Amino acid sequence: MNYSKVFSKAYIFNSTPSPESNLYPILLAVFGAMVLFGALALIVLKKEKMLLTKFATPALTCGILGLIHVFGRYESLPFLATRYYLLSVIAIFIIWVAVIGVKLLRGLPTHKKMEKIELRYNKYLPKSKKRG
C-alpha cells in the first residue's frame, strides 16, 4: 500500500469508504473490550474508588463511539463511516487518558503525604471494641 494515498485528504475524508474490510473483527474486539471494561469498572468497582474507575468513563464513551463507527462502516452510512471519525475517536481517547494520567501522577505525592499524616493521627485514636 502506498502511504501517500493513506495520508491524503481524499482517503481520510471519504464520506463512504468501502464496507469490505478485514478490520471489522479487530475493531469490534477493541471497542467491545473498551465498553466491557468501562461498564464493569463503573458497576463493580464504583464503591472502591480505585484508579481503574477514573479510566472507565473514557473507555466507555470512546468504545460506544467506536462501535457506532463500526456499524456505520458496515451499513455504509455517510460521515459515520469515515476514517476521520475513527481517527478523531482514537485521538479523543488518547488525549482524555493522557490528561487523567497526568493529573493522577501530579496528585500522587500529595495523596501519599496525606495518607501518611492520617495514619500517624489514627494511631492515637481509640480502637473500636467488637461486640460479640
Secondary structure, DSSP 4 states (H G I P E B T S, - for coil): --HHHHTSHHHHT-SS--S--TTHHHHHHHHHHHHHHHHHHHHTSTTTT-GGGGGHHHHHHHHHHHHHHHHHHHTT-TTTS-HHHHHHHHHHHHHHHHHHHHHHHHHHHHHHHHHHHHHHHHTTSPPPPPP-
